[in-house]
Amino acid sequence: MSNSNRTRIDDKEGMLIDAAVAGLKRFDLLAYKLIIAHYVYRVSQNRLAKEIGKAQSYVANLLRIAEAFIAGQIFSYTETAVSA
């Protein structure tokens, strides 16, 4: 299924993102599961909140933390590569 709104990335970028998400899985399993459900399976934050029995604001905050973690991992990987 194709969606024109999705950004295309190359294999190198995909591997960086995959490594960062794997790092999140080791760091916080719930945040990992929420990220996958929300971004891969397109489950709304509201539905996720109902599924885990938490407030929508809790899910939104945890997703923001997970996104920041992933961004930090990617930044760390790219800075290491640049400085090497």
Secondary structure as UniProt FT lines:
FT   TURN            4..5
FT   HELIX           11..27
FT   HELIX           29..35
FT   HELIX           36..40
FT   HELIX           45..52
FT   HELIX           56..83
//
